[in-house]
């Protein structure tokens, strides 16, 4: 602001802004509330910096996706593929800005998980800052705006959005959504096109963060209907509507060109009874955030807390509503953003907590309009005490629940206890046991998942993969074939079937499954390497080398492939080329025992005995390698 004397902002009784000519009010006001919010978030979520992975999407998005994410030149491709890098077609998750956020983490943090957790905290903090700003713009007093934002920042139901790395998708969505609405408010107040353009840009960001933002134009429309006196057919409103249509059209075109398929034909909707129970459960989690879990199942949800929460809200409403327009706007916000969450039938009907991030803001807009808070706030001592007690209770609850996300085993053990009917929870606990070589426990969890959901192909795949490793192979083959029959476009199931068939001596069948895996996921090198090894064992070195070359184009730094090529050259009698490939493999992975051993054999055949002994010794010092390379 350039004026020496600041012009005062006036608001009308219904919360409209009245700015004197030439007035340019500060956007953020005092810095102190923001500093307190930052301190609260830091205290509550600092522990997540030492957390690992939960093995729910984060392994795929962060670990398996790291090779893609670390190359910043792939940023354009992030808008041309499903977030899980699945093949085109069908109902998929198009969330390119989530991928871009992981790419940013990979640039500055590499594979260090603390960097991803720190980003989650910072995105949540930024969303809280914008929420405080937006509440002030909507006419809330500073104290009430701070009160709700502080509770929002440490609310236990949002723990999953911050402590679980992929949970940032909803905080990213909220960041752009709140920024979009705040810009819209400023546009109607200041009449500057800059704010209109920022509003549309933020709306586009929300859409590219998560599909839920498709209802944002309806929320914005309810704002100008309730908060402004603009005529529906005014130039300003028509221009905004054209902008919304343009943004939605752009998003749809880019999405379709990227992942194809139908956006809506594969949508499955919950039964009305499930919708009602899910809605009630979400309401209960907001008011009584207890017994929270990463994988709630509709069969384990007890509606008592939700019914009690609705009754409590109704009782509090008896005191009256301060501003009915703001109250109605909060209700519209809550309903519109919660509808996609409860209506859409997601996998295993999991009403996950992080999806409440945006609806919670709408609930807060309603809550802050209750006159009950005016009664409480008449005494500063009582008002401050209520705020401090709620903050302490919520903060302690969030810190306690947050520790569940420290690793996958703790996460899924708690999930199975609180959601015993969740097939997803049992399957994921089985994966955690498998990672720790606790095969009997893993098998038990997979079987329990299939009892609860007989067509749960992920549990079927995991059980088949376990049998592939530990036997018997006939059970592995049966499970994996059932998996493929339920989900024909599952690349890993086809690859594992190829592995099982190869071990059973069915090389022709194995070759077919490897080809199928390649057709489903052309960028996966596993089947190229396995095909190369299959041809190599048949003595068809020309075909083997062709497959290895295809794999090297995707992953030139793969030590297994260079070792296998060295074996081929050695069998062809080309010692120089064989030595070169082994040395390339060791340059990539100096502790690759197989390459050291093969090099020792080569040197021994050449009479280079001292070098041979040295390579034998290095092979013994290395951890035995069980990759896909073939020794002589």
QUIZI-V244423 format. One record per helix or strand. SS is the DSSP state (H for helix, E for strand). FROM is the first residue (numbers start at 1). TO is the last residue. Records with the same first field share a line. If there is no record, write none. Layout:
# QUIZI-V244423
SS=FROM-TO / FROM-TO
This chain:
# QUIZI-V244423
E=9-11 / 17-19 / 269-269 / 321-321 / 344-344 / 370-370
H=32-50 / 58-64 / 66-69 / 72-75 / 77-80 / 96-109 / 113-137 / 142-154 / 156-163 / 165-190 / 193-209 / 211-227 / 235-259 / 272-287 / 304-317 / 324-343 / 347-349 / 353-367 / 372-377 / 380-406 / 408-418 / 423-435 / 439-452 / 457-470 / 473-486 / 491-503 / 507-520 / 526-538 / 541-554 / 559-571 / 575-588 / 593-605 / 609-621
